[in-house]
């Protein structure tokens, strides 16, 4: 995958389950490394500037950290990106 090829990132259900543990730094790093480019690119496409896009990445990651413990991934019904 190239740096800009972020539109079709598969959601790894096993990773999402492991993220319910705040202390699991390796998996949180993997989550960030997987999704930050997608979030950043979406913010830029929405017309935000670079610093604003970086802030959006931070805010989305903070929101994910707060909400992932209650998130129930159901591949047939929803997606992480849609959430």
Backbone as a chain_set.jsonl record, in Angstrom:
{"seq": "XXXXXXXXXXXXXXXXXXXXXXXXXXXXXXXXXXXXXXXXXXXXXXXXXXXXXXXXXXXXXXXXXXXXXXXXXXXXXXXXXXX", "coords": {"N": [[0.849, -1.172, 0.0], [0.568, 2.173, -0.851], [1.464, 5.477, 0.348], [-0.709, 7.097, -0.213], [-2.763, 5.411, -0.829], [-5.398, 4.758, 0.646], [-8.08, 4.259, 0.71], [-9.276, 1.706, 0.78], [-8.853, 0.224, 3.162], [-8.807, -2.692, 4.964], [-10.856, -3.575, 7.74], [-9.657, -4.824, 10.689], [-10.981, -7.036, 12.728], [-9.972, -8.381, 14.958], [-7.965, -6.653, 15.821], [-9.505, -4.426, 16.594], [-10.844, -5.49, 18.792], [-8.696, -5.879, 20.561], [-8.034, -3.266, 21.095], [-9.621, -2.397, 23.098], [-8.278, -2.488, 25.412], [-6.623, -0.098, 27.006], [-3.964, -0.032, 27.689], [-2.59, -1.389, 25.788], [-0.269, -0.651, 23.983], [1.169, -1.285, 21.633], [-0.78, -2.243, 19.827], [-2.466, -0.015, 19.69], [-0.716, 1.729, 18.43], [-0.483, 0.404, 15.988], [-3.118, 0.681, 15.083], [-3.274, 3.497, 14.828], [-1.232, 3.892, 12.913], [-2.388, 2.575, 10.774], [-4.785, 3.988, 10.176], [-4.451, 6.828, 10.253], [-3.679, 8.193, 7.906], [-5.89, 7.947, 6.197], [-7.853, 9.374, 7.628], [-6.618, 11.891, 7.7], [-6.393, 12.493, 4.929], [-9.102, 12.6, 4.26], [-9.914, 14.83, 5.727], [-8.4, 16.823, 4.445], [-9.531, 16.686, 1.879], [-11.992, 17.675, 2.488], [-11.53, 20.296, 2.572], [-9.963, 21.423, 4.554], [-7.01, 22.933, 5.994], [-3.509, 21.989, 6.284], [-2.616, 22.02, 9.06], [-5.069, 22.028, 10.355], [-6.102, 19.601, 9.445], [-4.351, 17.844, 10.701], [-5.103, 18.298, 13.335], [-7.679, 17.27, 13.23], [-7.101, 14.555, 12.873], [-5.972, 14.011, 15.397], [-8.207, 14.549, 17.071], [-10.071, 12.655, 16.153], [-8.754, 10.273, 16.805], [-8.677, 10.508, 19.593], [-11.425, 10.481, 20.145], [-12.007, 7.913, 19.185], [-10.521, 6.36, 20.99], [-11.962, 6.807, 23.293], [-14.454, 5.739, 22.643], [-14.172, 3.178, 21.508], [-14.132, 0.981, 23.368], [-16.864, 0.382, 23.698], [-17.728, -0.102, 21.158], [-19.19, -2.199, 18.767], [-18.298, -4.243, 16.343], [-19.831, -5.124, 13.412], [-19.544, -6.663, 10.598], [-21.393, -7.08, 8.43], [-23.297, -5.152, 8.815], [-22.25, -2.609, 9.383], [-19.413, -0.339, 9.21], [-16.076, 0.381, 10.282], [-15.109, 2.755, 9.247], [-17.488, 4.025, 8.548], [-18.588, 4.389, 11.024]], "CA": [[0.0, 0.0, 0.0], [1.321, 3.415, -0.879], [1.054, 6.45, 1.336], [-1.978, 7.703, -0.562], [-3.745, 4.363, -1.105], [-5.999, 4.522, 1.947], [-9.52, 4.124, 0.619], [-9.786, 0.355, 0.934], [-8.185, -0.432, 4.277], [-9.707, -3.646, 5.601], [-10.945, -3.474, 9.193], [-9.255, -6.063, 11.356], [-11.813, -7.172, 13.915], [-9.14, -8.782, 16.093], [-7.305, -5.44, 16.314], [-10.5, -3.626, 17.294], [-11.078, -6.11, 20.105], [-7.525, -5.634, 21.418], [-7.961, -1.845, 21.43], [-10.409, -2.135, 24.3], [-7.279, -2.384, 26.481], [-5.892, 1.163, 26.839], [-2.536, -0.255, 27.926], [-2.042, -2.146, 24.671], [0.372, 0.401, 23.19], [1.556, -1.774, 20.298], [-1.953, -2.298, 18.959], [-2.894, 1.362, 19.448], [0.206, 2.261, 17.42], [-0.873, -0.22, 14.725], [-4.366, 1.331, 14.685], [-2.926, 4.841, 14.359], [-0.468, 3.771, 11.665], [-3.289, 2.107, 9.722], [-5.905, 4.87, 9.855], [-4.246, 8.273, 10.28], [-3.632, 8.754, 6.553], [-7.26, 8.014, 5.713], [-8.496, 10.495, 8.327], [-5.941, 13.106, 7.242], [-6.782, 12.733, 3.541], [-10.509, 12.988, 4.261], [-9.963, 16.212, 6.214], [-7.893, 17.691, 3.369], [-10.542, 16.704, 0.807], [-13.113, 18.493, 2.958], [-11.139, 21.69, 2.451], [-9.167, 21.906, 5.673], [-5.582, 23.101, 5.782], [-2.656, 20.944, 6.863], [-2.646, 21.995, 10.534], [-6.419, 21.63, 10.745], [-6.216, 18.164, 9.172], [-3.63, 17.161, 11.776], [-5.956, 18.381, 14.522], [-8.771, 16.318, 13.027], [-6.553, 13.221, 13.17], [-5.888, 13.913, 16.859], [-9.545, 14.492, 17.655], [-10.683, 11.368, 15.81], [-8.082, 9.234, 17.604], [-9.146, 10.658, 20.974], [-12.805, 9.99, 20.162], [-11.957, 6.45, 19.028], [-10.033, 5.79, 22.244], [-13.045, 6.892, 24.272], [-15.649, 4.995, 22.236], [-13.926, 1.809, 21.046], [-14.531, -0.084, 24.304], [-18.271, 0.017, 23.54], [-17.996, -0.344, 19.743], [-19.409, -3.597, 18.366], [-18.11, -4.32, 14.89], [-20.657, -6.102, 12.727], [-19.175, -6.431, 9.203], [-22.518, -7.05, 7.519], [-24.195, -4.035, 9.118], [-21.594, -1.311, 9.44], [-17.97, -0.367, 9.02], [-15.367, 1.28, 11.165], [-15.064, 4.068, 8.582], [-18.817, 4.621, 8.667], [-18.769, 4.747, 12.418]], "C": [[0.89, 1.229, 0.0], [0.753, 4.371, 0.148], [-0.326, 7.032, 1.039], [-3.061, 6.682, -0.872], [-4.408, 3.962, 0.204], [-7.49, 4.236, 1.884], [-10.055, 2.748, 0.905], [-9.055, -0.415, 2.029], [-9.162, -1.411, 4.919], [-9.693, -3.466, 7.119], [-10.617, -4.827, 9.785], [-9.991, -6.154, 12.686], [-10.978, -7.549, 15.134], [-8.403, -7.574, 16.678], [-8.291, -4.593, 17.1], [-10.789, -4.186, 18.684], [-9.921, -5.824, 21.059], [-7.42, -4.178, 21.847], [-8.821, -1.482, 22.635], [-9.52, -2.034, 25.532], [-6.427, -1.148, 26.223], [-4.386, 0.969, 26.949], [-1.849, -0.994, 26.779], [-1.428, -1.173, 23.648], [0.737, -0.051, 21.778], [0.365, -1.79, 19.349], [-2.537, -0.915, 18.719], [-2.001, 2.015, 18.403], [-0.167, 1.694, 16.052], [-2.167, 0.416, 14.198], [-4.089, 2.718, 14.122], [-2.225, 4.77, 13.012], [-1.359, 3.35, 10.491], [-4.259, 3.186, 9.253], [-5.596, 6.357, 9.762], [-4.249, 8.884, 8.885], [-5.036, 8.912, 5.948], [-7.988, 9.214, 6.331], [-7.937, 11.82, 7.818], [-6.382, 13.458, 5.82], [-8.239, 13.179, 3.448], [-10.671, 14.437, 4.715], [-9.471, 17.179, 5.141], [-8.901, 17.809, 2.234], [-11.752, 17.553, 1.184], [-12.765, 19.982, 2.958], [-10.342, 22.254, 3.607], [-7.711, 22.071, 5.275], [-4.802, 22.014, 6.494], [-2.75, 20.891, 8.388], [-4.024, 21.591, 11.043], [-6.626, 20.128, 10.535], [-5.496, 17.358, 10.251], [-4.433, 17.181, 13.075], [-7.124, 17.404, 14.423], [-8.297, 14.899, 13.337], [-6.489, 13.021, 14.683], [-7.26, 13.73, 17.486], [-10.242, 13.159, 17.361], [-10.063, 10.248, 16.637], [-8.514, 9.304, 19.065], [-10.571, 10.12, 21.103], [-12.85, 8.466, 20.046], [-11.524, 5.79, 20.327], [-11.133, 5.781, 23.303], [-14.194, 5.942, 23.946], [-15.395, 3.537, 21.849], [-14.283, 0.735, 22.071], [-15.99, -0.511, 24.165], [-18.653, -0.294, 22.094], [-18.128, -1.836, 19.475], [-19.347, -3.655, 16.85], [-18.928, -5.458, 14.321], [-20.453, -5.897, 11.228], [-20.348, -6.344, 8.228], [-23.407, -5.82, 7.684], [-23.51, -2.671, 9.039], [-20.1, -1.466, 9.154], [-17.339, 0.58, 10.029], [-15.331, 2.671, 10.566], [-16.42, 4.757, 8.677], [-19.118, 5.089, 10.074], [-18.08, 6.034, 12.695]], "O": [[1.853, 1.311, 0.763], [-0.295, 4.119, 0.743], [-1.038, 7.421, 1.965], [-4.193, 7.073, -1.156], [-4.04, 2.955, 0.809], [-8.107, 3.991, 2.92], [-11.229, 2.63, 1.256], [-8.682, -1.573, 1.838], [-10.232, -1.007, 5.373], [-8.639, -3.232, 7.711], [-11.216, -5.842, 9.432], [-9.67, -5.448, 13.642], [-11.255, -7.077, 16.237], [-8.234, -7.481, 17.894], [-7.95, -4.089, 18.17], [-10.958, -3.429, 19.64], [-10.145, -5.554, 22.239], [-6.783, -3.879, 22.858], [-8.744, -0.359, 23.133], [-9.955, -1.551, 26.577], [-5.594, -1.15, 25.316], [-3.618, 1.731, 26.361], [-0.635, -1.195, 26.816], [-2.004, -0.917, 22.591], [0.624, 0.728, 20.831], [0.489, -1.392, 18.19], [-3.061, -0.66, 17.635], [-2.487, 2.782, 17.572], [-0.169, 2.424, 15.062], [-2.291, 0.661, 12.998], [-4.605, 3.077, 13.063], [-2.575, 5.496, 12.081], [-1.104, 3.729, 9.348], [-4.531, 3.291, 8.057], [-6.419, 7.102, 9.229], [-4.77, 9.983, 8.697], [-5.32, 9.9, 5.271], [-8.658, 9.972, 5.629], [-8.688, 12.754, 7.54], [-6.711, 14.613, 5.545], [-8.57, 14.045, 2.638], [-11.473, 15.182, 4.153], [-10.062, 18.241, 4.949], [-9.106, 18.893, 1.689], [-12.448, 18.081, 0.317], [-13.597, 20.823, 3.299], [-10.07, 23.455, 3.637], [-7.236, 21.432, 4.337], [-5.376, 21.209, 7.227], [-2.945, 19.813, 8.95], [-4.136, 20.891, 12.049], [-7.256, 19.465, 11.359], [-5.98, 16.306, 10.668], [-4.443, 16.203, 13.822], [-7.51, 16.786, 15.415], [-9.008, 14.131, 13.986], [-6.905, 11.98, 15.191], [-7.451, 12.858, 18.333], [-10.921, 12.605, 18.225], [-10.776, 9.368, 17.118], [-8.697, 8.27, 19.707], [-10.888, 9.395, 22.046], [-13.636, 7.809, 20.729], [-12.093, 4.775, 20.727], [-11.22, 4.856, 24.111], [-14.836, 5.403, 24.848], [-16.329, 2.735, 21.863], [-14.709, -0.349, 21.67], [-16.325, -1.653, 24.482], [-19.783, -0.705, 21.83], [-17.291, -2.634, 19.898], [-20.246, -3.17, 16.163], [-18.745, -6.616, 14.696], [-21.116, -5.047, 10.634], [-20.275, -5.576, 7.269], [-24.183, -5.488, 6.788], [-24.142, -1.684, 8.663], [-19.602, -2.561, 8.896], [-18.001, 1.471, 10.56], [-15.501, 3.661, 11.277], [-16.477, 5.971, 8.87], [-19.826, 6.075, 10.276], [-18.111, 6.519, 13.826]]}, "num_chains": 1, "name": "protein.A"}
